[in-house]
Amino acid sequence: MALTFKSIYEKAINLFDDPIIQRAYVEDTVRWERLMYPHLENGINQFSNPTKIAYLLVDQKLPSGQVEVFDGNGTAVYNVSADFVPEEGAEFSFRIGTQYDPAAKYENGVVTFSREVPAGSKCGVEWYSPGQFNTDFKEAASSTTSAAVIAYKVRDILAYSLVLAWATNEKNFMLDIRNILTDTDFKIYSNANSVRAKVEWTNQLKFQLDSLTTKLAWDVVSRKYHGGNYYG
């Protein structure tokens, strides 16, 4: 069974320490996944150990999607163009103006918003397929570590990698602010502790990621021996 990018996002969202990020995921999952994909991509590119698995991660189905925007005409129902063809299993996002419409629906080429869209306003629909790895990890499996277990552990590693990539950007942003502030400014409790908290959280993520990666590397090379396991 392929490891989907969505499963990684679902794991990653619980690792964020920012309630705004978590709320954004609930409010518009498609938009959140699009915004987080560059961080996932960064994590995938950083994956190098075990090399046997890193090679398998090269084979991917990349994210895809389409957006269609309508001019409001006072109704709630709009027909998409013939070029708007969602992939099987795609997710949908709907907006009236800049506001997300969670109750809107798409079916057989027809979008039904939760309310009428006034003339002169814009509304739109987006379908999005998050992507996946095409491997089933059987090539990396062993007598002690199944393909399913490997996929599970790779998912966790990439979830941590995604969040770490995001956190590193946030930490650098906070440090930039610190450099701009004067010494007097930085003595303000909230500013100093915001930077400190981001740095500590980033370090915790790095530790967890290193631990998960090391454990997977050992699991992949372990072998059965007289009822137990050995490495090599």
MIDO-891045 format. One record per residue (C-alpha): x, y, z; residue in one letter; residue number from 0. Coordinates in steps of 0.1 Angstrom, whole numbers, plus 5000, padded with zeros to 4 digits. Example, Ala and Ser with C-alpha at 12.3 -4.5 7.8 and 13.67 -1.06 7.14 Angstrom:
MIDO-891045
<node><u>5123</u><v>4955</v><w>5078</w><rest>a</rest><nr>0</nr></node>
<node><u>5137</u><v>4989</v><w>5071</w><rest>s</rest><nr>1</nr></node>
This chain:
MIDO-891045
<node><u>5000</u><v>5000</v><w>5000</w><rest>m</rest><nr>0</nr></node>
<node><u>5014</u><v>5034</v><w>4990</w><rest>a</rest><nr>1</nr></node>
<node><u>5023</u><v>5060</v><w>5016</w><rest>l</rest><nr>2</nr></node>
<node><u>5003</u><v>5091</v><w>5009</w><rest>t</rest><nr>3</nr></node>
<node><u>5014</u><v>5126</v><w>5016</w><rest>f</rest><nr>4</nr></node>
<node><u>4981</u><v>5132</v><w>5033</w><rest>k</rest><nr>5</nr></node>
<node><u>4989</u><v>5106</v><w>5060</w><rest>s</rest><nr>6</nr></node>
<node><u>5021</u><v>5125</v><w>5067</w><rest>i</rest><nr>7</nr></node>
<node><u>5002</u><v>5157</v><w>5070</w><rest>y</rest><nr>8</nr></node>
<node><u>4977</u><v>5141</v><w>5094</w><rest>e</rest><nr>9</nr></node>
<node><u>5006</u><v>5130</v><w>5116</w><rest>k</rest><nr>10</nr></node>
<node><u>5024</u><v>5163</v><w>5114</w><rest>a</rest><nr>11</nr></node>
<node><u>4994</u><v>5185</v><w>5124</w><rest>i</rest><nr>12</nr></node>
<node><u>4995</u><v>5170</v><w>5159</w><rest>n</rest><nr>13</nr></node>
<node><u>5032</u><v>5179</v><w>5163</w><rest>l</rest><nr>14</nr></node>
<node><u>5027</u><v>5217</v><w>5158</w><rest>f</rest><nr>15</nr></node>
<node><u>5028</u><v>5238</v><w>5190</w><rest>d</rest><nr>16</nr></node>
<node><u>5009</u><v>5267</v><w>5173</w><rest>d</rest><nr>17</nr></node>
<node><u>4971</u><v>5266</v><w>5177</w><rest>p</rest><nr>18</nr></node>
<node><u>4968</u><v>5290</v><w>5147</w><rest>i</rest><nr>19</nr></node>
<node><u>4984</u><v>5263</v><w>5124</w><rest>i</rest><nr>20</nr></node>
<node><u>4962</u><v>5236</v><w>5138</w><rest>q</rest><nr>21</nr></node>
<node><u>4930</u><v>5258</v><w>5133</w><rest>r</rest><nr>22</nr></node>
<node><u>4941</u><v>5266</v><w>5098</w><rest>a</rest><nr>23</nr></node>
<node><u>4943</u><v>5228</v><w>5090</w><rest>y</rest><nr>24</nr></node>
<node><u>4907</u><v>5223</v><w>5103</w><rest>v</rest><nr>25</nr></node>
<node><u>4893</u><v>5253</v><w>5085</w><rest>e</rest><nr>26</nr></node>
<node><u>4908</u><v>5246</v><w>5051</w><rest>d</rest><nr>27</nr></node>
<node><u>4927</u><v>5214</v><w>5048</w><rest>t</rest><nr>28</nr></node>
<node><u>4934</u><v>5217</v><w>5011</w><rest>v</rest><nr>29</nr></node>
<node><u>4950</u><v>5251</v><w>5015</w><rest>r</rest><nr>30</nr></node>
<node><u>4970</u><v>5239</v><w>5045</w><rest>w</rest><nr>31</nr></node>
<node><u>4984</u><v>5209</v><w>5026</w><rest>e</rest><nr>32</nr></node>
<node><u>4994</u><v>5231</v><w>4996</w><rest>r</rest><nr>33</nr></node>
<node><u>5012</u><v>5256</v><w>5020</w><rest>l</rest><nr>34</nr></node>
<node><u>5030</u><v>5227</v><w>5038</w><rest>m</rest><nr>35</nr></node>
<node><u>5041</u><v>5208</v><w>5007</w><rest>y</rest><nr>36</nr></node>
<node><u>5074</u><v>5228</v><w>5003</w><rest>p</rest><nr>37</nr></node>
<node><u>5083</u><v>5219</v><w>5039</w><rest>h</rest><nr>38</nr></node>
<node><u>5075</u><v>5182</v><w>5032</w><rest>l</rest><nr>39</nr></node>
<node><u>5095</u><v>5184</v><w>5000</w><rest>e</rest><nr>40</nr></node>
<node><u>5124</u><v>5198</v><w>5021</w><rest>n</rest><nr>41</nr></node>
<node><u>5121</u><v>5168</v><w>5045</w><rest>g</rest><nr>42</nr></node>
<node><u>5121</u><v>5143</v><w>5017</w><rest>i</rest><nr>43</nr></node>
<node><u>5152</u><v>5158</v><w>5002</w><rest>n</rest><nr>44</nr></node>
<node><u>5169</u><v>5156</v><w>5036</w><rest>q</rest><nr>45</nr></node>
<node><u>5161</u><v>5119</v><w>5040</w><rest>f</rest><nr>46</nr></node>
<node><u>5193</u><v>5100</v><w>5034</w><rest>s</rest><nr>47</nr></node>
<node><u>5195</u><v>5072</v><w>5059</w><rest>n</rest><nr>48</nr></node>
<node><u>5188</u><v>5044</v><w>5054</w><rest>p</rest><nr>49</nr></node>
<node><u>5199</u><v>5048</v><w>5018</w><rest>t</rest><nr>50</nr></node>
<node><u>5179</u><v>5018</v><w>5007</w><rest>k</rest><nr>51</nr></node>
<node><u>5147</u><v>5036</v><w>5017</w><rest>i</rest><nr>52</nr></node>
<node><u>5159</u><v>5070</v><w>5004</w><rest>a</rest><nr>53</nr></node>
<node><u>5161</u><v>5056</v><w>4969</w><rest>y</rest><nr>54</nr></node>
<node><u>5126</u><v>5043</v><w>4972</w><rest>l</rest><nr>55</nr></node>
<node><u>5113</u><v>5077</v><w>4981</w><rest>l</rest><nr>56</nr></node>
<node><u>5123</u><v>5091</v><w>4947</w><rest>v</rest><nr>57</nr></node>
<node><u>5094</u><v>5074</v><w>4930</w><rest>d</rest><nr>58</nr></node>
<node><u>5065</u><v>5098</v><w>4937</w><rest>q</rest><nr>59</nr></node>
<node><u>5031</u><v>5109</v><w>4924</w><rest>k</rest><nr>60</nr></node>
<node><u>5034</u><v>5147</v><w>4929</w><rest>l</rest><nr>61</nr></node>
<node><u>5006</u><v>5169</v><w>4941</w><rest>p</rest><nr>62</nr></node>
<node><u>4981</u><v>5181</v><w>4915</w><rest>s</rest><nr>63</nr></node>
<node><u>4950</u><v>5202</v><w>4914</w><rest>g</rest><nr>64</nr></node>
<node><u>4929</u><v>5228</v><w>4896</w><rest>q</rest><nr>65</nr></node>
<node><u>4911</u><v>5260</v><w>4906</w><rest>v</rest><nr>66</nr></node>
<node><u>4880</u><v>5274</v><w>4889</w><rest>e</rest><nr>67</nr></node>
<node><u>4867</u><v>5309</v><w>4898</w><rest>v</rest><nr>68</nr></node>
<node><u>4831</u><v>5320</v><w>4891</w><rest>f</rest><nr>69</nr></node>
<node><u>4815</u><v>5355</v><w>4889</w><rest>d</rest><nr>70</nr></node>
<node><u>4787</u><v>5356</v><w>4913</w><rest>g</rest><nr>71</nr></node>
<node><u>4752</u><v>5359</v><w>4897</w><rest>n</rest><nr>72</nr></node>
<node><u>4730</u><v>5358</v><w>4928</w><rest>g</rest><nr>73</nr></node>
<node><u>4726</u><v>5320</v><w>4929</w><rest>t</rest><nr>74</nr></node>
<node><u>4743</u><v>5293</v><w>4949</w><rest>a</rest><nr>75</nr></node>
<node><u>4748</u><v>5268</v><w>4921</w><rest>v</rest><nr>76</nr></node>
<node><u>4775</u><v>5269</v><w>4894</w><rest>y</rest><nr>77</nr></node>
<node><u>4787</u><v>5246</v><w>4866</w><rest>n</rest><nr>78</nr></node>
<node><u>4824</u><v>5240</v><w>4862</w><rest>v</rest><nr>79</nr></node>
<node><u>4841</u><v>5240</v><w>4828</w><rest>s</rest><nr>80</nr></node>
<node><u>4848</u><v>5209</v><w>4808</w><rest>a</rest><nr>81</nr></node>
<node><u>4885</u><v>5213</v><w>4816</w><rest>d</rest><nr>82</nr></node>
<node><u>4879</u><v>5210</v><w>4854</w><rest>f</rest><nr>83</nr></node>
<node><u>4884</u><v>5172</v><w>4860</w><rest>v</rest><nr>84</nr></node>
<node><u>4891</u><v>5162</v><w>4896</w><rest>p</rest><nr>85</nr></node>
<node><u>4912</u><v>5131</v><w>4901</w><rest>e</rest><nr>86</nr></node>
<node><u>4896</u><v>5101</v><w>4919</w><rest>e</rest><nr>87</nr></node>
<node><u>4898</u><v>5107</v><w>4957</w><rest>g</rest><nr>88</nr></node>
<node><u>4906</u><v>5144</v><w>4954</w><rest>a</rest><nr>89</nr></node>
<node><u>4899</u><v>5168</v><w>4982</w><rest>e</rest><nr>90</nr></node>
<node><u>4879</u><v>5200</v><w>4976</w><rest>f</rest><nr>91</nr></node>
<node><u>4880</u><v>5236</v><w>4989</w><rest>s</rest><nr>92</nr></node>
<node><u>4854</u><v>5262</v><w>4983</w><rest>f</rest><nr>93</nr></node>
<node><u>4855</u><v>5299</v><w>4988</w><rest>r</rest><nr>94</nr></node>
<node><u>4831</u><v>5328</v><w>4985</w><rest>i</rest><nr>95</nr></node>
<node><u>4853</u><v>5359</v><w>4982</w><rest>g</rest><nr>96</nr></node>
<node><u>4881</u><v>5352</v><w>5006</w><rest>t</rest><nr>97</nr></node>
<node><u>4859</u><v>5332</v><w>5030</w><rest>q</rest><nr>98</nr></node>
<node><u>4861</u><v>5294</v><w>5032</w><rest>y</rest><nr>99</nr></node>
<node><u>4828</u><v>5277</v><w>5027</w><rest>d</rest><nr>100</nr></node>
<node><u>4829</u><v>5243</v><w>5045</w><rest>p</rest><nr>101</nr></node>
<node><u>4793</u><v>5234</v><w>5037</w><rest>a</rest><nr>102</nr></node>
<node><u>4797</u><v>5238</v><w>4999</w><rest>a</rest><nr>103</nr></node>
<node><u>4796</u><v>5206</v><w>4977</w><rest>k</rest><nr>104</nr></node>
<node><u>4809</u><v>5194</v><w>4944</w><rest>y</rest><nr>105</nr></node>
<node><u>4791</u><v>5167</v><w>4924</w><rest>e</rest><nr>106</nr></node>
<node><u>4791</u><v>5157</v><w>4888</w><rest>n</rest><nr>107</nr></node>
<node><u>4805</u><v>5191</v><w>4875</w><rest>g</rest><nr>108</nr></node>
<node><u>4782</u><v>5212</v><w>4897</w><rest>v</rest><nr>109</nr></node>
<node><u>4793</u><v>5233</v><w>4927</w><rest>v</rest><nr>110</nr></node>
<node><u>4766</u><v>5242</v><w>4953</w><rest>t</rest><nr>111</nr></node>
<node><u>4777</u><v>5268</v><w>4978</w><rest>f</rest><nr>112</nr></node>
<node><u>4760</u><v>5271</v><w>5012</w><rest>s</rest><nr>113</nr></node>
<node><u>4745</u><v>5305</v><w>5002</w><rest>r</rest><nr>114</nr></node>
<node><u>4738</u><v>5326</v><w>4972</w><rest>e</rest><nr>115</nr></node>
<node><u>4768</u><v>5345</v><w>4959</w><rest>v</rest><nr>116</nr></node>
<node><u>4759</u><v>5382</v><w>4951</w><rest>p</rest><nr>117</nr></node>
<node><u>4765</u><v>5396</v><w>4917</w><rest>a</rest><nr>118</nr></node>
<node><u>4798</u><v>5413</v><w>4915</w><rest>g</rest><nr>119</nr></node>
<node><u>4814</u><v>5389</v><w>4940</w><rest>s</rest><nr>120</nr></node>
<node><u>4838</u><v>5360</v><w>4932</w><rest>k</rest><nr>121</nr></node>
<node><u>4835</u><v>5324</v><w>4943</w><rest>c</rest><nr>122</nr></node>
<node><u>4856</u><v>5294</v><w>4935</w><rest>g</rest><nr>123</nr></node>
<node><u>4863</u><v>5257</v><w>4939</w><rest>v</rest><nr>124</nr></node>
<node><u>4896</u><v>5239</v><w>4940</w><rest>e</rest><nr>125</nr></node>
<node><u>4903</u><v>5202</v><w>4938</w><rest>w</rest><nr>126</nr></node>
<node><u>4936</u><v>5189</v><w>4952</w><rest>y</rest><nr>127</nr></node>
<node><u>4954</u><v>5156</v><w>4952</w><rest>s</rest><nr>128</nr></node>
<node><u>4982</u><v>5157</v><w>4979</w><rest>p</rest><nr>129</nr></node>
<node><u>5004</u><v>5131</v><w>4962</w><rest>g</rest><nr>130</nr></node>
<node><u>5021</u><v>5099</v><w>4974</w><rest>q</rest><nr>131</nr></node>
<node><u>5051</u><v>5076</v><w>4973</w><rest>f</rest><nr>132</nr></node>
<node><u>5046</u><v>5049</v><w>4947</w><rest>n</rest><nr>133</nr></node>
<node><u>5067</u><v>5023</v><w>4966</w><rest>t</rest><nr>134</nr></node>
<node><u>5052</u><v>4997</v><w>4989</w><rest>d</rest><nr>135</nr></node>
<node><u>5086</u><v>4994</v><w>5008</w><rest>f</rest><nr>136</nr></node>
<node><u>5087</u><v>4957</v><w>5002</w><rest>k</rest><nr>137</nr></node>
<node><u>5122</u><v>4960</v><w>4988</w><rest>e</rest><nr>138</nr></node>
<node><u>5134</u><v>4973</v><w>5021</w><rest>a</rest><nr>139</nr></node>
<node><u>5116</u><v>4948</v><w>5043</w><rest>a</rest><nr>140</nr></node>
<node><u>5133</u><v>4920</v><w>5062</w><rest>s</rest><nr>141</nr></node>
<node><u>5123</u><v>4890</v><w>5083</w><rest>s</rest><nr>142</nr></node>
<node><u>5123</u><v>4913</v><w>5114</w><rest>t</rest><nr>143</nr></node>
<node><u>5108</u><v>4945</v><w>5099</w><rest>t</rest><nr>144</nr></node>
<node><u>5078</u><v>4943</v><w>5076</w><rest>s</rest><nr>145</nr></node>
<node><u>5070</u><v>4967</v><w>5048</w><rest>a</rest><nr>146</nr></node>
<node><u>5040</u><v>4981</v><w>5067</w><rest>a</rest><nr>147</nr></node>
<node><u>5062</u><v>4989</v><w>5097</w><rest>v</rest><nr>148</nr></node>
<node><u>5088</u><v>5006</v><w>5075</w><rest>i</rest><nr>149</nr></node>
<node><u>5060</u><v>5027</v><w>5059</w><rest>a</rest><nr>150</nr></node>
<node><u>5047</u><v>5037</v><w>5094</w><rest>y</rest><nr>151</nr></node>
<node><u>5082</u><v>5047</v><w>5105</w><rest>k</rest><nr>152</nr></node>
<node><u>5089</u><v>5067</v><w>5073</w><rest>v</rest><nr>153</nr></node>
<node><u>5056</u><v>5085</v><w>5078</w><rest>r</rest><nr>154</nr></node>
<node><u>5066</u><v>5095</v><w>5113</w><rest>d</rest><nr>155</nr></node>
<node><u>5101</u><v>5106</v><w>5102</w><rest>i</rest><nr>156</nr></node>
<node><u>5088</u><v>5128</v><w>5073</w><rest>l</rest><nr>157</nr></node>
<node><u>5061</u><v>5143</v><w>5096</w><rest>a</rest><nr>158</nr></node>
<node><u>5088</u><v>5154</v><w>5120</w><rest>y</rest><nr>159</nr></node>
<node><u>5110</u><v>5166</v><w>5091</w><rest>s</rest><nr>160</nr></node>
<node><u>5081</u><v>5187</v><w>5078</w><rest>l</rest><nr>161</nr></node>
<node><u>5074</u><v>5203</v><w>5111</w><rest>v</rest><nr>162</nr></node>
<node><u>5111</u><v>5208</v><w>5117</w><rest>l</rest><nr>163</nr></node>
<node><u>5115</u><v>5226</v><w>5084</w><rest>a</rest><nr>164</nr></node>
<node><u>5086</u><v>5249</v><w>5093</w><rest>w</rest><nr>165</nr></node>
<node><u>5099</u><v>5254</v><w>5128</w><rest>a</rest><nr>166</nr></node>
<node><u>5134</u><v>5263</v><w>5115</w><rest>t</rest><nr>167</nr></node>
<node><u>5119</u><v>5290</v><w>5093</w><rest>n</rest><nr>168</nr></node>
<node><u>5100</u><v>5303</v><w>5123</w><rest>e</rest><nr>169</nr></node>
<node><u>5130</u><v>5302</v><w>5146</w><rest>k</rest><nr>170</nr></node>
<node><u>5151</u><v>5321</v><w>5120</w><rest>n</rest><nr>171</nr></node>
<node><u>5124</u><v>5347</v><w>5117</w><rest>f</rest><nr>172</nr></node>
<node><u>5123</u><v>5351</v><w>5155</w><rest>m</rest><nr>173</nr></node>
<node><u>5161</u><v>5355</v><w>5156</w><rest>l</rest><nr>174</nr></node>
<node><u>5160</u><v>5381</v><w>5129</w><rest>d</rest><nr>175</nr></node>
<node><u>5135</u><v>5400</v><w>5150</w><rest>i</rest><nr>176</nr></node>
<node><u>5158</u><v>5397</v><w>5179</w><rest>r</rest><nr>177</nr></node>
<node><u>5187</u><v>5411</v><w>5159</w><rest>n</rest><nr>178</nr></node>
<node><u>5166</u><v>5441</v><w>5149</w><rest>i</rest><nr>179</nr></node>
<node><u>5154</u><v>5449</v><w>5184</w><rest>l</rest><nr>180</nr></node>
<node><u>5176</u><v>5470</v><w>5207</w><rest>t</rest><nr>181</nr></node>
<node><u>5190</u><v>5455</v><w>5239</w><rest>d</rest><nr>182</nr></node>
<node><u>5163</u><v>5474</v><w>5258</w><rest>t</rest><nr>183</nr></node>
<node><u>5136</u><v>5461</v><w>5235</w><rest>d</rest><nr>184</nr></node>
<node><u>5147</u><v>5425</v><w>5239</w><rest>f</rest><nr>185</nr></node>
<node><u>5145</u><v>5427</v><w>5277</w><rest>k</rest><nr>186</nr></node>
<node><u>5108</u><v>5426</v><w>5272</w><rest>i</rest><nr>187</nr></node>
<node><u>5097</u><v>5393</v><w>5287</w><rest>y</rest><nr>188</nr></node>
<node><u>5074</u><v>5382</v><w>5258</w><rest>s</rest><nr>189</nr></node>
<node><u>5100</u><v>5388</v><w>5231</w><rest>n</rest><nr>190</nr></node>
<node><u>5128</u><v>5370</v><w>5248</w><rest>a</rest><nr>191</nr></node>
<node><u>5107</u><v>5340</v><w>5257</w><rest>n</rest><nr>192</nr></node>
<node><u>5092</u><v>5337</v><w>5223</w><rest>s</rest><nr>193</nr></node>
<node><u>5126</u><v>5333</v><w>5208</w><rest>v</rest><nr>194</nr></node>
<node><u>5137</u><v>5309</v><w>5235</w><rest>r</rest><nr>195</nr></node>
<node><u>5106</u><v>5288</v><w>5232</w><rest>a</rest><nr>196</nr></node>
<node><u>5111</u><v>5284</v><w>5194</w><rest>k</rest><nr>197</nr></node>
<node><u>5147</u><v>5274</v><w>5198</w><rest>v</rest><nr>198</nr></node>
<node><u>5139</u><v>5248</v><w>5225</w><rest>e</rest><nr>199</nr></node>
<node><u>5110</u><v>5234</v><w>5205</w><rest>w</rest><nr>200</nr></node>
<node><u>5132</u><v>5231</v><w>5174</w><rest>t</rest><nr>201</nr></node>
<node><u>5159</u><v>5213</v><w>5194</w><rest>n</rest><nr>202</nr></node>
<node><u>5133</u><v>5189</v><w>5207</w><rest>q</rest><nr>203</nr></node>
<node><u>5121</u><v>5182</v><w>5171</w><rest>l</rest><nr>204</nr></node>
<node><u>5157</u><v>5175</v><w>5160</w><rest>k</rest><nr>205</nr></node>
<node><u>5162</u><v>5151</v><w>5188</w><rest>f</rest><nr>206</nr></node>
<node><u>5130</u><v>5132</v><w>5181</w><rest>q</rest><nr>207</nr></node>
<node><u>5138</u><v>5131</v><w>5144</w><rest>l</rest><nr>208</nr></node>
<node><u>5174</u><v>5118</v><w>5150</w><rest>d</rest><nr>209</nr></node>
<node><u>5160</u><v>5091</v><w>5173</w><rest>s</rest><nr>210</nr></node>
<node><u>5134</u><v>5079</v><w>5148</w><rest>l</rest><nr>211</nr></node>
<node><u>5159</u><v>5079</v><w>5119</w><rest>t</rest><nr>212</nr></node>
<node><u>5185</u><v>5059</v><w>5139</w><rest>t</rest><nr>213</nr></node>
<node><u>5159</u><v>5034</v><w>5150</w><rest>k</rest><nr>214</nr></node>
<node><u>5147</u><v>5028</v><w>5114</w><rest>l</rest><nr>215</nr></node>
<node><u>5183</u><v>5024</v><w>5102</w><rest>a</rest><nr>216</nr></node>
<node><u>5189</u><v>4997</v><w>5127</w><rest>w</rest><nr>217</nr></node>
<node><u>5156</u><v>4980</v><w>5121</w><rest>d</rest><nr>218</nr></node>
<node><u>5163</u><v>4978</v><w>5083</w><rest>v</rest><nr>219</nr></node>
<node><u>5196</u><v>4959</v><w>5088</w><rest>v</rest><nr>220</nr></node>
<node><u>5186</u><v>4937</v><w>5117</w><rest>s</rest><nr>221</nr></node>
<node><u>5184</u><v>4899</v><w>5111</w><rest>r</rest><nr>222</nr></node>
<node><u>5170</u><v>4869</v><w>5130</w><rest>k</rest><nr>223</nr></node>
<node><u>5195</u><v>4849</v><w>5149</w><rest>y</rest><nr>224</nr></node>
<node><u>5188</u><v>4821</v><w>5173</w><rest>h</rest><nr>225</nr></node>
<node><u>5154</u><v>4835</v><w>5183</w><rest>g</rest><nr>226</nr></node>
<node><u>5167</u><v>4870</v><w>5187</w><rest>g</rest><nr>227</nr></node>
<node><u>5179</u><v>4898</v><w>5164</w><rest>n</rest><nr>228</nr></node>
<node><u>5214</u><v>4909</v><w>5155</w><rest>y</rest><nr>229</nr></node>
<node><u>5227</u><v>4937</v><w>5132</w><rest>y</rest><nr>230</nr></node>
<node><u>5248</u><v>4932</v><w>5101</w><rest>g</rest><nr>231</nr></node>
